[in-house]
Amino acid sequence: WVVKGAMNFDIGANPSAEEGGEDEGVDDQAVKVVDIIDTFRLQEQPPFDKKQFVMFMKRYLRQTVPKLESEKQKIIKKHIDSATKFLVSKLKDFQL
């Protein structure tokens, strides 16, 4: 987390020495943001529906599975159906 916005380090510790006599305190314009998201200007994408997600998984697997060793291909083919069903059931909870 980082604080983004105008920063005023004069927190009013000695109000008698400052003009106005009012304790300014913390700037209301300062916002706490996640630094990675802010630095790379990431934006949330609209969520997949079930059909789009299954199509994405099929395309991804068609491209990646042939590049794996035969033992890893067997493991992926054995578990991919249950993994896809699990991910589809949790799809509404994901933030992309």
N, C-alpha and C positions, 0 to 999 in steps of 0.2 A: 504494500500500500504506500502511496505517496500523496501528499497534499498538493493540490493544484489550485492556482488562483492567486489573487493578490495577498501578500503576506505582510503583516504589520508586526514587527517584533517589539514595538513599544506597548507593553501590556498594562501600563498604568500603575506601576509599582509605587511611584511617588507622585500622586496627583497634585500635591501642593506646588511642585516644581514645574508642572506642565500647565499650558494655557487651557482655559475652558473649564477646568476642574471636573470634567466628566470622564468617567472611566470608560475608555474605548473598548478594551478587552480584545476579543477575537474577531477577526473579519468574517462576516456572514457569507462572503463570496467564495471562501475557500471550500474546496470539495475534495473528499478523499476518494482516490481512484486506484485501480489495480495498475501498477506500473507497466507490466508487459502489454496489457490491452491498450493502454494509452500511448505507449511508445510506438507500437506497430499499427496503431489506428485500426484495431480489429473491430469488426461489427458482427452482431448476431445475425445468423442466417435464418430464413424461415424454416420451420421444421419439416422433415420428411413425412410423407404419409407412408403407410405400410407398403403399398405397391412400389413407390419410388425407392424405398430402402431395400426391398428385396431385389429389385433390378440393379441397384448399386452394388449390393453384395455379390450377385452373380457375375457382373462385369469385373469387379475387383478380383474375384477368385479365378475367373478365366485368365486373367492377366498374370496373377502371381503364382498360382499352384504349379504350372509347368516349370517354373524356375527353381522349384524346391527339389530336394533330394527325394527319392522314392519313398523312404520311410516316413518322412515328414508329410508327403502327399497323402499317404494312407491315414495318418493320424488326423489330418485336417478333414479329409473326406468322411472319416468316421464321426467327427464331432461337430461339423459345420451346421448340420440341421438343427441340433439342439441349441447351439450357440445363436443361430439366427432367430430361432423362436424366442429365446430369452431376450435378445436385443429388441425384437419387435414388440414384445410385451412391455418393455421399459422405454419405448421410444418417446412417449409423451413426457418422460422425466429428463430427457437429455437436453442439453443446451449446446447448440452448434454455433 
